[in-house]
Amino acid sequence: MTAIQVGDKTVLTRGHFAAPTIGVKADGTYEGLTKDFYKQHGTEKPDGERGQSNAFNTLAALDPSPFDHVAAVYERKLLERKIDPRLQPGVASAWWDWAEKAATLERHLLACSHLQDRGGLRYGRCKDFLGSADSAALFPAYVESQIAAGMLEDGLVADIVMGTSDAGSTSVLTFEFKDDDSERSTSKTSMGSKLPRKTPTTGEGTITLSKYGMAFPVPYEMRRTATIDVVAFHIRRIGQQIAIDQTDEVMHRVIAGDGSGRTLAAAETNATDTDVAVAGTVAYSDMLTWCYAPAKAYRLDLAVGGKTDLALIANLAEFKDPDVSKSISRTGFKSPLNIRYEQWDGGVSGSSYVNRLVVGFDTRNAMRAWTWGPNIQETDRLIEDQLEVFTFSHYFGVEKVDMGAIEVLDCNSAL
């Protein structure tokens, strides 16, 4: 714990604290952000025009935090969520992006001395948060931070995709090279000889993004009496549900294709999967066939399957023998034992991903997520119902980049 001085108060915090650089008066005291702060910096746009950044992103961009403070927030969150960055590099990277913004928000909240007077943010009440000019403007950023955290706490999107890109609109034109070894291979040449010219055939398709969101009504009484940590828990649940819905969409697109019509984004079929020798069972020989089915350029590092098949796999003698598992994992040998397994049950209405399929990914090449703009959070007051309604929306789509980096183990003729 580190003791810092905020006004005439001494506050204890984890990690290294750097005083805010915006919302500060000439004498160095913190006065907070004005209610027009986000409008001044382009977060609020005219009707019909989607904003280019939200409160959470804007605050961090204008007042970035020192590396050591970001690292403290990041490490605290990984410990809290029991995340091992060596096993979940994609998730850990996403949490670092979140920590860069959360560290700035934390610095500003710590500077709001009236929150510390009431035992700190964790034990304060929403009315304390909204009842003072220096913290009320931070409330939208706090809501967005909790939703963003919830989206990382559940689902498998960050585990599966190679990265996330901004589409710039509700649809994105994607490209592929329909290449083969003859088109992309290099050739030996002698000094001064002309290099061989290779022209892979290109293809293109369009990915349409879907809008995910939720309205969260808060009664006036809850706003006045509920502690902030209780409200934050329910706000994070919104993000968690969005992450679950988006994972269902990713798994559906893995099997059905992403809808772009590109060759490398096509649906998985019985001709492209690996079938087990005896339907309904999983043998280690089946897993070896599945593991080595992708071309030599690919290496499966993540598998997603339902509970029935993961239980069968976990019960195989090779997986139960700790000496075998440890020796293979130390060598880095290409093996089913060196693949990380995650449970995701199929059967969602309208989804092509069904139970009895185990989907293996080379996460470096398989899928890419697309978003449009930031997460948008808005608030409205329904006076007649005495409700404050928080709304959240987020555009999301997924591209199946290369079906060669995906191998499906079909455990019961499901395809």
Secondary structure, DSSP 8 states (H G I E B T S, - for coil): -EEEEETTEEEEESS-----SSSB-TTS-B----TTHHHHTT-S--TTS--S--HHHHHHHHS---HHHHHHHHHHHHHHHT--TTT-HHHHHHHHHHHHHHHHHHHHHHT-HHHHHTT-TTT-BHHHHHTSHHHHTTHHHHHHHHHHHHHHHSSSHHHH-S-EEE-SSSEEEEEEE---HHHH------TT---------EEEEEEE-EEEEEEEEEEHHHHHHSBHHHHHHHHHHHHHHHHHHHHHHHHHHHHH--SS--GGG----TTTSEE-SSTT---HHHHHHHHT-S-TT----EEEE-HHHHHHHHTSHHHH-HHHHHHHHHHT-SSGGGSEEEE-----TT-S--TTEEEEE-TTTSEEEEEEEEEEEEEEEETTTTEEEEEEEEEEEEEE--GGGEEEEESSS--
